[in-house]
Amino acid sequence: MATFESLGLCRDCMGCAKTGSGKTAAFVLPVLQKLSEDPYGVFCLVLTPTRELAYQIAEQFRALGKPLGLKDCIVVGGMDMVTQGLELSKKPHVVVATPGRLADHIRSSDTVSLNRLQFLILDEADRLLEQGCTDFTKDLEVILSAVPAKRQTLLFSATLTDTLQQLQSIAMNRPFFWEHKSEVRTVEELDQRFILTPEKVKDAYLVHLIQTFQDEHDDWSIIIFTNTCKNCQILTMMLREFNFPTISLHSMMKQRQRFANLAKFKSSVFKILIATDVASRGLDIPTVQVVINHNTPGLPKIYIHRVGRTARAGRNGVAITLVTQYDIHLINAVEEQIQVKLKEFPVEEKEVLKILTQVNVTRRQCEIRLESTDFDEKKKINKRKQMILEGKLVELKNGETYNGHLVSCDNWMNINLREVICTSRDGDKFWRMPECYIRGSTIKYLRIPDEIIDMVKEEVLSKGRGRGGMQQNKPQGKGRGGGPGRGGGAGRGVFGGRGRGMQGPGRGQQQDKKPGKPQGVKNQL
């Protein structure tokens, strides 16, 4: 009701509530109510950090908006951009997107029109705005520069971070802020336990734990969270050797396979899902009774989101964390944050010792099998490809790396011809350079691994337009945004109103005599 009232008053809104408490409905229903008064597209844009969450939110819009004839569009990575572009050109009422793919559409085409946008919603806002290994800052800058300043902005999350608190204090138009008041940060229906185990026998405890639940409750669904894609794949292979109905979900999988595996788990075709933190946020699977943390999360908020996959909407659930001798300080930090003392889960250690050797041997066999599939090499290739597409990686033969620019070289002997794409003098054309054209001349070149050169050639061409080759265009001109003060920079802040926009690679033109605050997401949103 608080969300309805704030939207009715055309106020921005920030909401923080426990997992499974209905945050999605809190913004879907008010948006649909407003849309029914004057339906047009694009009316609402929802940004999420993960692809699976984007599809889940779109399903909620479709289910609740069916009487209105709602048209929606999902824009996420791993899917065909041309098809998505055609859907965006039809001006759907609601667009649900991940920041990276939507920013790509805005950069590469003019089919995306957000100038009449009424609502901008950031679900899992703390994850979208934090700066870390997956930083959405640059993509958000592009998106915010394309949406109007006069709009309503809604931010929702289960965890309140320092970033969100600072946004509340610096926004020009003070937003309506609502937080679920409770000393306990997790739901009361969740039974939270831990098992103290040596690092080297952790997998044996995991197998015993799953077998116990399968024997007592064969209809229960279990999610097991682990810290890396490789470990996720190994655990999946290992548990299958013990005849557990197991399926995996991690970022190294193709997108269609991720959707297929998630659908199989939701429909109870498979009872056990092993996942990385790509599945820890927002996913609503009512049938999950147990969450097992194979590793202790490094941050309390990660723990909160993981265990929030069970005990949703008033249902009961169990969360068990495997704690090693190296994780004591981590679990203490979790207990301090959630204001709950975890209880120890009873385990028959004699039963664990019986299967210890078998589990260790099986895991080693699975590791060897996985190594034979070049799993690590695929990850390296994907990482290098992404860096090249972003213009971050330019290599010389000796391995020296340059960031953000092409390299000039007057010694053709230093260049591997199979891995070279050259630019014209103006930097607007790229081609593979034969030796006869390289000898004795000074050229600009970009060295790219031969196995992915064909895949990235078109992307390199599109990024190489204009002066400076791979350098990005420098936005100029006035910026409007949500931070205090007025100043240069391209883009608009998360909360509407005048202020310094989010700065692009180039420097904006200063408009006022008094300088604004330093650039950065916290100051701009």
N, C-alpha and C positions, 0 to 999 in steps of 0.2 A: 504493500500500500504506500509505503514511503517513496518508492520509485515512481509510482503513478502520480503522486502529488508533485514531486520535483519536476517530472516531465511536463505535467500540466502547466506548471509555472515557467516552462521554457528554461529551466536551470540545468547546468551541467551537474553530473552526478558521479560520485565515487562510492562503491559498495564493497564491503569486506565481510564475508560470512563463511561459516564452516563448509567443508566439502559436503556435497549431497544435500544442501539446504534449499536448492531451487534458484540459484543465481541466474541460470539461463532463462527460466520463465520470467524472472524479474525484469529482464529487458525485452524479451520477445513480445510479451503481451502488451506493454505500453506502446511499443513501436507499431504493432498491428492496429491498435486502437487509433493512433494518429494517422496511419496509412489509410484506414477506411474512410477518413474524412476527405482526403484529397490524394487518391492513388496516382503516382507517377514514378518514373525511374530516372536515375538511381536515387531511391529515397533513403536507404540505409546501407552503411558499410560496416561489416563486422570483421575485425582483425583478430586472428588467433595465432599462437606460436607453433601449433602442430597441424598437420594435414588431417589426421583422424578426427581431431576436435572440430575442425572446420566442417567436415561432413556430418558430424553429430549435431552441430548447431543448425545446419541447413535442414536436417530432418525435423527438428523441432519447429522451425519456421513453416515447413510444408504442412506438418500435421495440424498446427494451430491456425495457419493462414489459408487452409483449403477453402473454407466458405467465401473468402475474399477473392479467390482466383489468383493467389499470390504467385508471382514469377520470381525465381531465385537463380543465382549463378554462383558456382563454386570455382574459385581461382586458387589452385595450389600447385606446387611443383610436382614433377614426375608425371604430368599429364600433358596432352597435346596443346601447345600454345595457340595454334590456329583455330582449333575448335573453341577454346576459351575466348579468343578474340571475337569470334562470330557471336557468341552468346552475350558478350559485353556490349556489342554494337546494337543489340536488340533492346537495350536499356531495361534490364530487369528491376523489379522493385527493391530487391535485397541482394547484395553481393557479400558473400562470406569468403574470406581470403587469408592466405598467409602473406606476410609483408614482402618477402622476396619475390614471389611470382607476380604479385600485383604491381610492384615497383618496376619489374621488367616490362610489363605491358605499358605502363605509363611512359617509360623511357623510349620504347621501340615503336609506338604507334599512337595515332590520335583517335582511336576508336573508343578509348576510355573517357567518358564524360562524367565528372563528379561535381560539376559546378552548381548543381541544384540539390546537393546532398543535404538532408535534414538531420540525420543521426550518424555519428561516428562512434562505434563501440569497440573498446579494447577489452576482450575477454582474456583472463589470465594476464592482467596488465603488468603485474610485477615482473613476469618473465619477458614480456615484450620490451619493457623499458630498462631492464638491467643490462649492464655491459659485462660481457664475459666471452667465453669461447664461441658462442653463437650470438653475435651482436646485431640487433635489428636497426641500429641507429640510422645508418645511411639509407636503408629502405624506407624507414618512417619519414625521413626528411623529404624524400621524393613524393611520398603519398600525401603528406601534410601540405606540400606546396600545391597539390592539385585539388584540394577540397576547399570550400568557401570558409571564410572566417566566421560568418553568421551561421552557426549550426549548434546542435547540442551534442556534447561529448560525454560518454558514459564509460567509466572504468570499473571493472569488477575483478576480484581476486579472492582466494581463500586465505592468502597471507598478506599482511600489511608490512611493506618494507619501508626503509628510509626514503627511497625514491618517491613512493606514493605520498608519504607524509610531506615531503618537500613540495611536491606538485600542488598539494592542497594549499600550502602557505604562499606560493609565489604566483598562483594563477590570478590574472587580472580580474576575471569574473569569478568570485569565490564560489566554488561548487558546493552543492548539497552533499554532505558526507554522512554515510551511515555505516556503522560497524556493529556487528553482533557482540553484545556485551556478555562476556563469559570469561572466567578465569581459566577454564579448560579450553584449549585450542582444538581439540578433537571431540567428536560426538560421544555422548554418554553410552550409546549402544555398542561401542567398539571395545572389545576385550584385547588389551595390548600386553603382549608377553615378549620375553627374550630367552634365548638359549645361549649360554656361555660355552664356547667351543674353541679348541685349538685350531689355528688356521689350517693345518694340514689335514684335519679330519672333518672339515666343515661340510664337504660334499656328502660324506657318509651320514651326517646328521640330517642333511636335506632329504636324502633318499628315504631314511627311516621316518622322517616327519611326514612325507607325502604318503608313504605306505600306510602309516597310522590313520591318516584322514581318509584314505581310500577304503580301508577296511571298515571303518566306523560309519562313514558317510559317503557312499559311492556316487551319490548324486550331486555332491558339492563341486563347485568350480573354484579353482585356485589360480591366483596370479603370483608369479615369482619375479621379483625385480632384481636385476644385477647391474653392474656398473659399466660394462663395455659390450660392444657388439660381438666381439670374438667370444667372450665368456658366455654370452647369451646363446650363441650358436653351439658351443661345446656342451653346455648344460642340456640343451634340447636334444642333441644327438645322444648324450649319455642316458638321459631319462627314457628315451625311446628304447634303448638297449634293455632297460628294465621293464619294458612293456607298459609304460605309463602313456596315456593318450595326450601327447604333448605337442604344442605348436609354438612358434616364436614370432616376435615382433621387434624389429630394430631398424635403424636408419640405413643399413647396408643392403636391405632388401629392396627389390623393385616395388614401386608404389602399388601396382595392381596386386602383387603378392601380399603386401601389407594389408590391403583392404580385404582380400580373400581370407587371410588368416584370422583377422579380427571378426569377420562375419561368421566363420566356423566356430570361433570361441563363443560368440554371443548366442549362437543357435545350439550350443552344447554338443556339437559334433566332437569337439575336443574339450576336455575338462580342465586342462592345465595350460596356461599361457605363460611363457617365459619372455620377459620384455626388459628393455632398457627404459630410461626415464621418458622416452618418447610416448609411453602409455600412461605416465603418472599424472597427467593433468587433464581434468575435465571429462574424461571418458566415463559415461554412465552405463554400467553393465549391472543391472539389478541382481543377477543371479550369482554374483561373486560373494562367497562366504568367507574366504580366507585370502589374506595377503601375506606373503613371506618375503622378507628382505634378505636376499642372499648375502649382500654386503650392507654394512651400516652406512646410511647416507652421510655425506660429509657436511651437510647443512640441515638444521632442523626443519626448514621449510620444505625441503625435498622429502623428508620423512612424512610430514603432514599431508603432502599431496599424494604420496604413494599409498599410505594406509587409508586415504580417503576414497580409494576405489571400492572399498567394502563398507558395510554398515551405512548405506545410503538411504535417505528418505524414511528414517525411522526403523529400518531393518537392523538385525543383529549381525555382527561380524567379528572376525578374529584377525589380529595382526601379530605376526611373530618375526622377530629380528634375530638373525644369527650374529652374535657378538664374539669377536676374537679377542685375544690378549692385547691387540693393538688398537682396539676400538672403544676402550672403556671411556675415554674422554669424550668421544663422539656421542655415545649413548647418554652420558651425563648431560651434555648440552641439549640433547633432544628432550630429556625429562624436565630440564629447567624451562625450556621454551613452552612445552605443552602443559606444564603444571600437573603432570601425572607421573606417578612412580610405576614403572613397568614391573610386572610380576614375572618370576621365572617359570618357564614352561617345563613341566616334568618330563624327563626322557629316561628310558631304560638304557643305560650306557652299555650293558652287556649285549643288548640286541644290536647296538650300533657297531660294537667291536666285531660281531659276527660277519658283517657285510663290508667292513673297512677295506680289506685287501681287494675284494671284488670291485668295489667302487673306484678305488685308486687305479687299478689296472684298466678298467673300462674308460675312465676319463683320459688316461694316457693314450689309449687306442683312438679315442675320438679326436684328440689333439693332433695325432699323426695323420689321421684321415683328413682333417681340416687343412693342415699344412699342405697336403698334396693338391688341394683345390685352389691354391694361391689366394686364399682369403685375404691375407695381409697385403699382398701385392695389389689386389683390386682396390683396397682402401687407399693405398698410396697413389694409384693412378687417378682415382676420383678426386682426391685432395689436390693433386697437381693440376688436374683439369679445371677445377673450380678457381684456383689461384690464377691460372692463365686467363680464364674468362673475365675475371675481375681486374685484370691488368696489373697484378701484383708480382708476377714472377717473370723475370728475364734473366737467362743464364748465359755465362760464358763457358767455354769448354772445360776450364779448370774448376768449375763449380761455383765460382763467385756469383752472388745473387745481387741484382739491382732491383729496387722497388719503384714502381710507378713510371718508368720511362724506358724508351728504347736505347740500345747501346750502339755507338758508332765504333767501327773497327777498320783499320787500314791494313791489317795483316790477314789475308784470306786463309792462310795456313792454320789459323786458330779456330776455323769454323768447320763444323761437321755439316757437309752439304745436305745430308739426308734429313737434317733436323732444322733447316733454316727457312724462314719466310722473310723476305726482304720488303722494305717499303720504298716507294718512289721518293723523289727528293722532297715533294710536298707532304709526304706522309699520308696520302689518301688512297694508295693502292698497295696491295700485298701480293707477292707471288714467290714461288720457289725459285731460287737463283742458281743457274748452272755455273760451273767453275769458271768458264771463259769470261763471264761478266763480272766475276768477283775479283779475279787476279789483278793486282795493281791499282785497285780503286778503294775509296773510302765509302762504306755503306752503313746504313742503319739496319740492324737485324734483330730478330726475335727467335731464340732457340726454343724449339718445342719438341717433346718426345715424339718419335716417329709413330708410335702406336696410336696416338690420339690426334695427330695433325689434321686428319681429314674431318674428325668430329668437330673441331673447334675453328676450322678455317673461316666459316661464315660468321661466327661470333666475333672472331678477331677482326674481320673486315668491317663489321658494323661498329666495333669499338674504335677502329682506326681512323674514322672519318674526321676530318678537320686537322688543324695545326697541332703538332706534337704527337702524332701517331697514336699510341695507346693512351695518351693522357686524356682524361675526361674533360668535357666542356666545362668552362668556368661560368657559373651563373652570375649575372650581374643584375644590379637594380635594387629596387626597394623590396623590403621584406616585411611581412606582418606576422605576428605570432603571439604566443601566449606569455612570454616572459616579460619582465618589467622593462620599461624604457623603449625607445624606438631606435632602430638602427638598420644597417644593411643586412644582406644575406637573403638567400632565396628560401621561401617556404613560410609556413604558418605554424604556430604552436598548436599543441593538442587542444588547449582551451582557447576559445575565440577571443578577439580583442586585439588591440594594437600592442606590439611588442617586437622584440627581436626575433626574426625567423630562424629556423634551423639552417646553419651555414653549409653551403656546398664546398667542393674542393677549392674554388676560387674565393677571393675576398669580395664581399659585397661593398656597395658604396655607402659611406656614412651619411646619414640624413640629418642628424641632430648635432648640435654642438657638444652636448653631453654624451659621453660614451655609455652604451648599455653595459649590462653585466657580461662576464666572460661567456664564451660559447660552451655548449654542452647540453646533453639531453635534460639533465635535471633543471637547468636554467631555462630551457626552451619550452618544455612541455607544461 
